[in-house]
């Protein structure tokens, strides 16, 4: 996923990944820590980098979330796989 700032994103090839979210599967929220955008096939929630999009309720919260993980505007979350 490419993050552009101000709450704007763009999906990349293979996104979103269909999966069952940790809440629906009754599993640990640590499973939210993925670098590709995921969508729950049961409830429709979107998540990436440790958070549901629903929890990032403002553009500022969204921006803070990505930038706290080292993703700056214009960067792809795929760079996290290169570390």
Helices and strands as residue ranges (DSSP letters): E 2-5, E 8-10, E 17-19, G 29-32, E 38-40, E 46-48, E 51-52, G 53-55, H 59-68, E 75-76, G 77-82
